[in-house]
Amino acid sequence: MQTAVFNVRLLKTGIVVLLNFCLLSVHAQSVPLPNAFAHNDYFHKRPLFDALENGYTNIEADIFLVDSNLIVAHINPFFRTDKTLEALYFKPLHDMIIKNNGQVYKGCDTPVILMIDIKTDADNTYNALKLLLEKYRSMLSRYDHGKVISGAVTVVLSGHKPYAMIRGEKNRLAFIDEDLRQTGRDSTAVNVYTMSSCKYSKLLTWTGRGNIPGDEQKRLCAYVTIAHKHGAKVRLWASPENSVVWEELLKCGVDLINTDKLVMLKNFLLNYNITYANSAGKLAGVTTKIN
């Protein structure tokens, strides 16, 4: 019996040690972080590349339709006509996917989400965007007559959203980011919405000082449960940029941590996973009686 107990402990301890080793080793390389969302990614010195080098699997770009061109910018891009969505995001992603045999991150089959926040008229901008999506169809997730087929990149539309157009298409290359507070209102559109987002202050006032108020925690968890029931990932934008809030969001089931601080969130998520592994190791040390 003692030998059996020892072997169980040894196996569990070995697993935890391996987890720790893998997580510690990723600091020196780009490892995909499923919870990391690069807000307004184009503000960084090297759009897309800074995010990917820090392991981000969710990246946001705002776009304006200017004379049939899709320009990446936060406000009306009078002097940024060279910053096109294709040049900054689609072409480099396509080149990377070819290099990595069909994946953005080599060895990772999970699609990278490219959130496109539409700042100009929803329908006109989407019509222009569809031409670009078709050009890069081979790398994109798609909806095809009732079935979602994953690609290396999933395009999710936010901002001015072309709801009616998206819902009416039997074959498309884009999905929609739903308002978290409205998730579940239309159960027939489950293949339209892949993400549910909300401004942090619309749900919570807690900034990380002391414990999160019980009513706010319950409210957030309730919305997360509904979104997950409908297959949508949850994101709160404009949340406080600190580890205490981030940890609570993860505990409540929030899938995507929205940030402008790429390195800070990366380090938090890596250390959070190591802490979780260490906690599992303590549980592994509990003696189990074997008859």
C-alpha positions in Angstrom: 0.0 0.0 0.0 2.8 2.4 0.9 4.5 1.8 -2.5 1.2 2.6 -4.3 0.7 5.8 -2.3 4.4 6.8 -3.1 3.9 6.1 -6.8 0.8 8.3 -7.0 2.5 11.1 -5.2 5.5 10.8 -7.4 3.4 10.8 -10.6 1.4 13.9 -9.5 4.6 15.7 -8.3 6.2 14.9 -11.7 3.3 16.4 -13.6 3.4 19.6 -11.5 7.2 19.9 -12.0 6.8 19.5 -15.7 4.1 22.2 -15.8 6.3 24.6 -13.8 9.3 23.9 -16.2 7.2 24.5 -19.3 5.6 27.7 -17.9 8.9 29.1 -16.7 10.6 28.4 -20.0 8.1 30.3 -22.0 9.4 33.7 -20.8 12.1 33.4 -23.5 9.8 32.6 -26.4 6.4 33.4 -28.0 3.9 31.2 -26.3 0.2 31.7 -27.1 -1.8 33.0 -24.2 -5.5 32.3 -24.6 -6.6 35.0 -22.1 -4.5 37.9 -23.6 -6.3 40.6 -25.6 -4.3 43.4 -27.2 -6.6 46.5 -27.0 -6.0 49.1 -29.8 -3.0 47.1 -30.9 -2.1 49.6 -33.7 -1.0 52.1 -31.0 2.1 49.9 -30.3 5.4 50.6 -31.9 5.2 47.5 -34.1 1.5 46.7 -34.6 0.7 43.0 -34.6 4.3 41.9 -34.1 4.6 43.3 -30.6 1.4 41.5 -29.7 2.4 38.2 -31.2 5.9 38.2 -29.7 4.3 38.5 -26.3 1.9 35.6 -27.0 -1.3 37.5 -27.6 -4.0 35.4 -29.3 -6.6 38.2 -29.5 -5.8 41.5 -31.3 -7.9 44.6 -32.0 -7.7 47.1 -34.8 -10.0 50.0 -35.4 -10.8 50.8 -39.1 -12.3 53.6 -41.2 -13.5 53.4 -44.7 -11.8 56.1 -46.7 -12.3 56.2 -50.5 -12.8 52.4 -50.6 -9.7 51.9 -48.5 -9.8 50.3 -45.0 -7.5 52.5 -42.8 -6.4 51.5 -39.3 -6.7 54.5 -36.9 -8.4 55.6 -33.7 -9.8 58.8 -35.1 -10.5 60.0 -38.6 -7.3 59.1 -40.5 -6.6 62.2 -42.6 -2.8 61.6 -42.7 -2.7 57.8 -42.3 -3.8 56.5 -45.6 -0.8 54.2 -45.8 -1.9 52.3 -42.6 -4.2 49.9 -44.3 -5.8 46.9 -42.6 -4.3 44.6 -45.2 -0.7 46.0 -44.8 -0.7 46.0 -41.0 -2.6 42.8 -40.3 -3.8 40.6 -43.1 -0.7 40.3 -45.2 1.7 39.7 -42.3 -0.6 37.2 -40.8 -0.9 35.4 -44.1 2.9 35.3 -44.5 3.3 34.0 -41.0 0.7 31.3 -41.5 2.4 30.1 -44.6 5.7 30.0 -42.8 4.2 28.0 -39.9 2.4 25.5 -42.0 -1.1 26.8 -41.5 -0.8 28.3 -38.0 -0.1 31.7 -36.6 1.7 30.2 -33.6 3.6 27.1 -34.7 2.1 24.0 -33.0 -1.1 25.8 -31.9 -4.3 24.9 -33.7 -6.5 27.5 -31.9 -7.4 30.4 -34.1 -6.1 33.8 -33.3 -8.9 36.4 -33.0 -8.6 39.6 -35.0 -11.2 42.0 -33.7 -12.0 44.7 -36.2 -13.7 47.7 -34.7 -15.7 49.5 -37.4 -15.7 53.3 -37.0 -17.5 54.3 -40.1 -20.9 53.2 -41.5 -21.5 49.5 -40.7 -22.9 48.2 -44.0 -20.7 50.2 -46.4 -17.5 49.3 -44.4 -18.5 45.7 -44.2 -19.1 45.5 -48.0 -15.5 46.8 -48.5 -14.2 44.5 -45.8 -15.7 41.5 -47.5 -13.5 42.0 -50.5 -10.5 41.8 -48.3 -11.8 38.8 -46.4 -12.4 36.9 -49.7 -8.8 37.6 -50.7 -7.6 35.9 -47.6 -10.3 33.3 -47.3 -7.8 30.4 -47.0 -6.6 31.5 -43.6 -10.0 32.6 -42.1 -12.6 30.8 -40.0 -15.9 30.8 -41.8 -19.6 30.1 -41.4 -20.9 27.9 -44.1 -24.7 27.0 -44.2 -25.1 26.3 -40.5 -21.5 25.1 -39.8 -18.6 27.0 -38.3 -15.2 25.9 -39.8 -12.1 27.1 -37.9 -9.2 28.7 -39.7 -6.0 30.1 -38.5 -7.6 33.5 -37.9 -11.1 34.4 -36.8 -12.4 37.8 -37.7 -14.8 39.4 -35.1 -16.6 42.7 -35.8 -17.2 45.3 -33.2 -18.0 49.0 -33.1 -20.6 49.8 -35.8 -21.8 46.2 -36.4 -23.6 45.1 -39.6 -26.0 42.8 -37.7 -28.6 42.4 -40.5 -26.1 41.7 -43.2 -24.2 39.2 -41.1 -27.4 37.4 -40.0 -28.6 37.2 -43.6 -25.5 35.5 -45.0 -25.4 31.7 -45.4 -21.7 31.8 -46.1 -19.4 34.4 -44.5 -16.0 35.1 -43.1 -16.8 37.2 -40.1 -18.6 37.0 -36.8 -19.9 39.6 -34.3 -18.9 40.8 -30.8 -22.2 41.0 -28.9 -23.0 43.3 -26.0 -22.4 41.1 -22.9 -25.5 42.6 -21.2 -27.6 41.5 -24.2 -26.2 38.0 -24.6 -28.8 35.3 -24.9 -31.6 37.6 -26.2 -31.5 35.8 -29.6 -30.8 32.1 -29.2 -31.2 31.6 -33.0 -28.0 33.7 -33.7 -25.5 31.4 -31.8 -23.3 31.2 -34.9 -23.3 35.0 -35.3 -21.7 35.9 -31.9 -18.4 34.4 -30.9 -17.6 37.0 -28.2 -19.5 39.1 -25.7 -18.0 42.4 -24.5 -18.9 45.2 -22.2 -17.3 48.3 -20.7 -16.0 47.4 -17.2 -17.7 50.3 -15.6 -21.1 49.3 -16.9 -21.0 46.2 -14.6 -18.4 46.9 -11.9 -17.2 49.8 -9.8 -14.5 47.8 -7.9 -10.9 49.0 -8.8 -9.0 46.3 -6.9 -8.9 47.9 -3.4 -10.1 45.4 -0.8 -12.4 42.5 -1.8 -14.8 42.8 -4.7 -18.3 43.6 -3.5 -20.4 40.4 -3.4 -23.2 41.8 -5.5 -20.8 42.9 -8.3 -19.1 39.5 -8.3 -22.5 37.7 -8.6 -23.6 40.0 -11.4 -20.4 39.4 -13.4 -20.6 35.7 -12.8 -24.2 35.6 -14.0 -23.4 37.3 -17.2 -20.4 35.1 -17.8 -22.5 32.0 -17.3 -25.1 33.1 -19.9 -22.4 34.1 -22.4 -20.6 30.7 -22.0 -24.0 28.9 -22.4 -24.3 30.5 -25.8 -20.7 29.7 -26.8 -19.3 33.2 -26.5 -16.0 34.3 -24.9 -16.3 37.2 -22.4 -14.3 40.4 -22.4 -14.5 43.5 -20.3 -12.9 46.6 -21.9 -11.4 49.6 -20.1 -10.9 47.5 -16.9 -8.4 48.7 -14.3 -4.9 47.7 -15.4 -3.8 45.8 -12.3 -3.2 42.2 -11.3 -5.7 42.1 -8.5 -8.6 42.9 -10.9 -7.2 40.6 -13.6 -7.1 37.7 -11.1 -10.7 38.3 -10.0 -11.9 38.5 -13.6 -10.3 35.1 -14.4 -11.8 33.6 -11.2 -15.2 34.8 -12.4 -14.7 33.1 -15.7 -13.9 36.1 -17.9 -12.0 34.7 -20.9 -10.2 37.7 -22.3 -8.2 40.2 -20.3 -8.2 43.5 -22.2 -5.0 45.5 -21.9 -2.7 48.2 -23.5 0.2 46.9 -21.4 1.4 43.9 -23.3 4.4 42.8 -21.2 2.7 43.4 -17.9 -0.3 41.2 -18.7 1.9 38.6 -20.3 4.0 38.3 -17.1 0.9 38.2 -15.0 -0.7 35.4 -17.0 2.5 33.3 -17.0 2.9 33.7 -13.2 -0.8 33.1 -12.6 -0.5 29.8 -14.4 2.6 28.8 -12.4 0.8 29.7 -9.1 -2.2 27.5 -10.2 0.2 24.6 -11.0 1.9 25.0 -7.6 -1.5 24.9 -5.9 -2.3 21.7 -7.7 1.0 20.3 -6.5 0.0 20.9 -2.8 -3.2 19.0 -3.5 -1.1 16.2 -5.0 0.7 15.8 -1.7 -2.5 14.6 0.1 -2.2 11.0 1.0 -4.8 8.8 -0.7 -5.6 5.5 0.9 -5.5 2.6 -1.5 -7.2 -0.6 -0.4 
